[in-house]
């Protein structure tokens, strides 16, 4: 499947497993299906990829930057409750002058388990390559589990590649300020969770305000 027009696209069950985004485009994609697996990004193209996964057991995504001047921004939200979600996300940079920035936010509720592995491949002799991953994992229940294995396969020196990972639980101490303003604990926690999701998806609103509000409400209803 080829994408030849700058636009905001929503993935569904009818999408191909592999897509190619042509040159000189600005494309946004929202994905909450396991259908799409591989994304090729061509010259001077910017891709903003948003995703939300809570129902699928396994989803794998592979991003390939194959021509110069490409920029890929990934914003991924994972929520597990009474199920296990497994994911492998692969970034492959095969050409000079490419950028890839990724933010992953995951929540583990009661008996929820998130297993998130990510792999970075940067081929040899490349120049002006930038890559960064920021990962935030939040336990909303004592029985939640979050784990993963980071893998960096970097074959060049002219690269800026970094990764950060945070594991935390929303504790009473973090909620103290809001609760001191006469807010119930549940409402205070919801406000904090909502703020994190809005921060992750803030650029989605620019592409489709109505869809942004709809998906935000869907996610908040799912997260009790």
VEXVEXSE-430006 format. One record per residue (C-alpha): residue number from 1; residue in three letters; y, z, x. Coordinates in nm, 4 decimals, decimal comma. Last residue first. Layout:
BEGIN
SITE	NUM	ALA	Y	Z	X $
...
END
This chain:
BEGIN
SITE	224	UNK	0,3304	3,5317	-1,1107 $
SITE	223	UNK	0,3431	3,2193	-0,8967 $
SITE	222	UNK	0,2396	2,9487	-1,1420 $
SITE	221	UNK	0,5498	2,9891	-1,3544 $
SITE	220	UNK	0,7616	2,9697	-1,0399 $
SITE	219	UNK	0,5931	2,6439	-0,9362 $
SITE	218	UNK	0,6446	2,4763	-1,2730 $
SITE	217	UNK	1,0088	2,5920	-1,2866 $
SITE	216	UNK	1,0756	2,4405	-0,9421 $
SITE	215	UNK	0,8972	2,1198	-1,0404 $
SITE	214	UNK	1,1224	2,0736	-1,3441 $
SITE	213	UNK	1,4468	2,1643	-1,1683 $
SITE	212	UNK	1,3741	1,9206	-0,8853 $
SITE	211	UNK	1,2647	1,6508	-1,1307 $
SITE	210	UNK	1,5957	1,6717	-1,3158 $
SITE	209	UNK	1,7980	1,6742	-0,9948 $
SITE	208	UNK	1,6277	1,3685	-0,8458 $
SITE	207	UNK	1,7086	1,2592	-0,4897 $
SITE	206	UNK	1,9688	1,5200	-0,3950 $
SITE	205	UNK	1,7604	1,7992	-0,5500 $
SITE	204	UNK	1,4805	1,7306	-0,3024 $
SITE	203	UNK	1,7109	1,8369	-0,0180 $
SITE	202	UNK	1,6929	2,2043	-0,1244 $
SITE	201	UNK	1,3134	2,2088	-0,1373 $
SITE	200	UNK	1,2453	2,4685	0,1336 $
SITE	199	UNK	1,5572	2,6731	0,0557 $
SITE	198	UNK	1,4756	2,6639	-0,3144 $
SITE	197	UNK	1,1236	2,7887	-0,2389 $
SITE	196	UNK	1,2516	3,0773	-0,0264 $
SITE	195	UNK	1,5119	3,1770	-0,2863 $
SITE	194	UNK	1,2521	3,1697	-0,5640 $
SITE	193	UNK	1,0274	3,4049	-0,3677 $
SITE	192	UNK	1,3136	3,6504	-0,3172 $
SITE	191	UNK	1,4170	3,6362	-0,6836 $
SITE	190	UNK	1,0575	3,6814	-0,7979 $
SITE	189	UNK	1,0228	3,9871	-0,5765 $
SITE	188	UNK	1,3398	4,1403	-0,7244 $
SITE	187	UNK	1,2213	4,0678	-1,0768 $
SITE	186	UNK	0,8851	4,2340	-1,0117 $
SITE	185	UNK	1,0506	4,5359	-0,8463 $
SITE	184	UNK	1,2864	4,5909	-1,1392 $
SITE	183	UNK	1,6557	4,5553	-1,0539 $
SITE	182	UNK	1,8884	4,8531	-1,0688 $
SITE	181	UNK	2,1019	4,7475	-0,7712 $
SITE	180	UNK	1,8993	4,9752	-0,5429 $
SITE	179	UNK	1,6036	4,7561	-0,6323 $
SITE	178	UNK	1,7810	4,4565	-0,4813 $
SITE	177	UNK	1,8548	4,6383	-0,1551 $
SITE	176	UNK	1,5106	4,7994	-0,1313 $
SITE	175	UNK	1,3103	4,4795	-0,1722 $
SITE	174	UNK	1,2626	4,4303	0,1987 $
SITE	173	UNK	1,1615	4,7954	0,2366 $
SITE	172	UNK	0,9228	4,7699	-0,0567 $
SITE	171	UNK	0,7326	4,5006	0,1304 $
SITE	170	UNK	0,7118	4,1240	0,0954 $
SITE	169	UNK	0,4264	4,0626	0,3367 $
SITE	168	UNK	0,4534	3,8712	0,6598 $
SITE	167	UNK	0,3067	3,6152	0,8950 $
SITE	166	UNK	0,5533	3,3951	1,0829 $
SITE	165	UNK	0,4670	3,0913	1,2933 $
SITE	164	UNK	0,6945	2,8968	1,5258 $
SITE	163	UNK	0,6220	2,5686	1,6983 $
SITE	162	UNK	0,7940	2,3601	1,9627 $
SITE	161	UNK	0,7904	2,0093	2,1072 $
SITE	160	UNK	1,0766	1,8452	2,2957 $
SITE	159	UNK	0,9274	1,5585	2,4939 $
SITE	158	UNK	0,9783	1,3751	2,8200 $
SITE	157	UNK	0,6752	1,5250	2,9950 $
SITE	156	UNK	0,4049	1,3088	2,8396 $
SITE	155	UNK	0,0425	1,3486	2,7298 $
SITE	154	UNK	0,0829	1,6144	2,4591 $
SITE	153	UNK	-0,2228	1,7116	2,2555 $
SITE	152	UNK	-0,1052	2,0241	2,0709 $
SITE	151	UNK	-0,3551	2,2036	1,8457 $
SITE	150	UNK	-0,2718	2,4931	1,6106 $
SITE	149	UNK	-0,5669	2,6669	1,4396 $
SITE	148	UNK	-0,5218	2,8312	1,1014 $
SITE	147	UNK	-0,5529	3,1456	0,8930 $
SITE	146	UNK	-0,4177	3,3028	0,5740 $
SITE	145	UNK	-0,6050	3,5516	0,3574 $
SITE	144	UNK	-0,5035	3,7312	0,0367 $
SITE	143	UNK	-0,6754	4,0544	-0,0704 $
SITE	142	UNK	-0,3676	4,2731	-0,0153 $
SITE	141	UNK	-0,1519	4,0606	-0,2445 $
SITE	140	UNK	0,1658	3,8543	-0,2062 $
SITE	139	UNK	0,0943	3,7652	0,1563 $
SITE	138	UNK	0,3565	3,5319	0,2998 $
SITE	137	UNK	0,3075	3,2591	0,5597 $
SITE	136	UNK	0,6045	3,0877	0,7245 $
SITE	135	UNK	0,5495	2,7875	0,9536 $
SITE	134	UNK	0,8196	2,6098	1,1496 $
SITE	133	UNK	0,7057	2,2899	1,3217 $
SITE	132	UNK	0,9157	2,0900	1,5665 $
SITE	131	UNK	0,8871	1,7468	1,7265 $
SITE	130	UNK	1,1263	1,5416	1,9379 $
SITE	129	UNK	1,0371	1,2380	2,1476 $
SITE	128	UNK	1,2931	1,0801	2,3749 $
SITE	127	UNK	1,0387	0,9101	2,6025 $
SITE	126	UNK	0,6702	0,8199	2,5782 $
SITE	125	UNK	0,4534	0,7509	2,8841 $
SITE	124	UNK	0,1420	0,9116	2,7289 $
SITE	123	UNK	0,0768	0,9551	2,3579 $
SITE	122	UNK	0,1965	1,2539	2,1568 $
SITE	121	UNK	-0,0701	1,3967	1,9262 $
SITE	120	UNK	0,0070	1,7120	1,7234 $
SITE	119	UNK	-0,2719	1,8734	1,5202 $
SITE	118	UNK	-0,2383	2,1232	1,2374 $
SITE	117	UNK	-0,4900	2,3559	1,0793 $
SITE	116	UNK	-0,4150	2,5475	0,7599 $
SITE	115	UNK	-0,6743	2,7687	0,5963 $
SITE	114	UNK	-0,5169	2,9379	0,2939 $
SITE	113	UNK	-0,7137	3,1964	0,0972 $
SITE	112	UNK	-0,6337	3,3485	-0,2410 $
SITE	111	UNK	-0,8222	3,6522	-0,3630 $
SITE	110	UNK	-0,4987	3,7872	-0,5181 $
SITE	109	UNK	-0,1988	3,5876	-0,3933 $
SITE	108	UNK	-0,1583	3,3936	-0,0670 $
SITE	107	UNK	0,1736	3,2128	-0,0307 $
SITE	106	UNK	0,2435	2,9288	0,2139 $
SITE	105	UNK	0,5672	2,7746	0,3412 $
SITE	104	UNK	0,5467	2,4842	0,5876 $
SITE	103	UNK	0,8566	2,3338	0,7478 $
SITE	102	UNK	0,8203	2,0172	0,9565 $
SITE	101	UNK	1,0530	1,8184	1,1769 $
SITE	100	UNK	0,9468	1,4884	1,3358 $
SITE	99	UNK	1,1650	1,2681	1,5537 $
SITE	98	UNK	1,0954	0,9402	1,7315 $
SITE	97	UNK	1,2692	0,7704	2,0225 $
SITE	96	UNK	0,9688	0,6207	2,1996 $
SITE	95	UNK	0,6413	0,5197	2,0320 $
SITE	94	UNK	0,2985	0,6626	1,9460 $
SITE	93	UNK	0,3730	0,9942	1,7748 $
SITE	92	UNK	0,0765	1,1228	1,5764 $
SITE	91	UNK	0,1234	1,4185	1,3408 $
SITE	90	UNK	-0,1910	1,5589	1,1811 $
SITE	89	UNK	-0,2096	1,8069	0,8928 $
SITE	88	UNK	-0,5490	1,9612	0,8232 $
SITE	87	UNK	-0,5734	2,1556	0,5006 $
SITE	86	UNK	-0,8022	2,4008	0,3282 $
SITE	85	UNK	-0,7124	2,5767	0,0043 $
SITE	84	UNK	-0,9349	2,8592	-0,1155 $
SITE	83	UNK	-0,9224	2,9958	-0,4693 $
SITE	82	UNK	-0,8386	3,3084	-0,6655 $
SITE	81	UNK	-0,4697	3,2413	-0,6011 $
SITE	80	UNK	-0,3553	3,0045	-0,3252 $
SITE	79	UNK	-0,0057	2,8543	-0,2996 $
SITE	78	UNK	0,0981	2,5940	-0,0438 $
SITE	77	UNK	0,4478	2,4466	-0,0041 $
SITE	76	UNK	0,5227	2,1592	0,2351 $
SITE	75	UNK	0,8568	2,0213	0,3554 $
SITE	74	UNK	0,8059	1,7367	0,6039 $
SITE	73	UNK	1,0892	1,5466	0,7720 $
SITE	72	UNK	0,9967	1,2226	0,9497 $
SITE	71	UNK	1,2395	1,0225	1,1619 $
SITE	70	UNK	1,1742	0,6757	1,2996 $
SITE	69	UNK	1,3944	0,5198	1,5665 $
SITE	68	UNK	1,1209	0,3372	1,7509 $
SITE	67	UNK	0,8034	0,2155	1,5815 $
SITE	66	UNK	0,4622	0,3746	1,5172 $
SITE	65	UNK	0,5315	0,7227	1,3803 $
SITE	64	UNK	0,1980	0,8186	1,2236 $
SITE	63	UNK	0,1675	1,1028	0,9696 $
SITE	62	UNK	-0,1822	1,2179	0,8688 $
SITE	61	UNK	-0,2364	1,4421	0,5662 $
SITE	60	UNK	-0,5552	1,6231	0,4654 $
SITE	59	UNK	-0,6171	1,8083	0,1385 $
SITE	58	UNK	-0,9066	2,0335	0,0489 $
SITE	57	UNK	-0,9605	2,2661	-0,2466 $
SITE	56	UNK	-0,6982	2,1129	-0,4685 $
SITE	55	UNK	-0,5236	2,3399	-0,7168 $
SITE	54	UNK	-0,2271	2,4904	-0,5310 $
SITE	53	UNK	-0,0626	2,2185	-0,3261 $
SITE	52	UNK	0,3075	2,1310	-0,3299 $
SITE	51	UNK	0,4529	1,8526	-0,1182 $
SITE	50	UNK	0,7833	1,7080	-0,0024 $
SITE	49	UNK	0,8077	1,4179	0,2443 $
SITE	48	UNK	1,1470	1,3022	0,3673 $
SITE	47	UNK	1,0979	0,9732	0,5502 $
SITE	46	UNK	1,3653	0,8064	0,7613 $
SITE	45	UNK	1,3059	0,4546	0,8896 $
SITE	44	UNK	1,4589	0,3043	1,2012 $
SITE	43	UNK	1,1323	0,1249	1,2863 $
SITE	42	UNK	0,8091	0,1999	1,0992 $
SITE	41	UNK	0,6380	0,5026	0,9430 $
SITE	40	UNK	0,2644	0,4940	0,8679 $
SITE	39	UNK	0,1392	0,7542	0,6173 $
SITE	38	UNK	-0,2266	0,8565	0,5864 $
SITE	37	UNK	-0,4051	1,0726	0,3283 $
SITE	36	UNK	-0,2636	1,0040	-0,0182 $
SITE	35	UNK	-0,5068	1,0977	-0,2961 $
SITE	34	UNK	-0,5137	1,4782	-0,2502 $
SITE	33	UNK	-0,2352	1,5141	-0,5054 $
SITE	32	UNK	0,0882	1,7177	-0,5173 $
SITE	31	UNK	0,3102	1,4727	-0,3275 $
SITE	30	UNK	0,6835	1,4144	-0,3555 $
SITE	29	UNK	0,8081	1,1251	-0,1438 $
SITE	28	UNK	1,1562	1,0412	-0,0156 $
SITE	27	UNK	1,2367	0,7113	0,1562 $
SITE	26	UNK	1,5280	0,5862	0,3620 $
SITE	25	UNK	1,4392	0,2405	0,4891 $
SITE	24	UNK	1,5162	0,0374	0,8003 $
SITE	23	UNK	1,1632	-0,0887	0,8682 $
SITE	22	UNK	0,8643	-0,0632	0,6333 $
SITE	21	UNK	0,6811	0,2435	0,5034 $
SITE	20	UNK	0,3051	0,1887	0,5284 $
SITE	19	UNK	0,0615	0,3622	0,2938 $
SITE	18	UNK	-0,2989	0,4847	0,3146 $
SITE	17	UNK	-0,5155	0,6568	0,0532 $
SITE	16	UNK	-0,3760	0,4308	-0,2160 $
SITE	15	UNK	-0,1902	0,5810	-0,5091 $
SITE	14	UNK	-0,3415	0,5890	-0,8562 $
SITE	13	UNK	-0,3980	0,9668	-0,8660 $
SITE	12	UNK	-0,0237	1,0325	-0,8386 $
SITE	11	UNK	0,2434	1,0403	-0,5679 $
SITE	10	UNK	0,6065	1,0562	-0,6769 $
SITE	9	UNK	0,8490	0,8175	-0,5048 $
SITE	8	UNK	1,2228	0,8458	-0,4364 $
SITE	7	UNK	1,3627	0,5133	-0,3164 $
SITE	6	UNK	1,4462	0,2869	-0,0228 $
SITE	5	UNK	1,2388	-0,0246	-0,0867 $
SITE	4	UNK	0,9503	-0,1881	0,1009 $
SITE	3	UNK	0,6711	0,0652	0,0576 $
SITE	2	UNK	0,3405	-0,1019	0,1371 $
SITE	1	UNK	0,0000	0,0000	0,0000 $
END
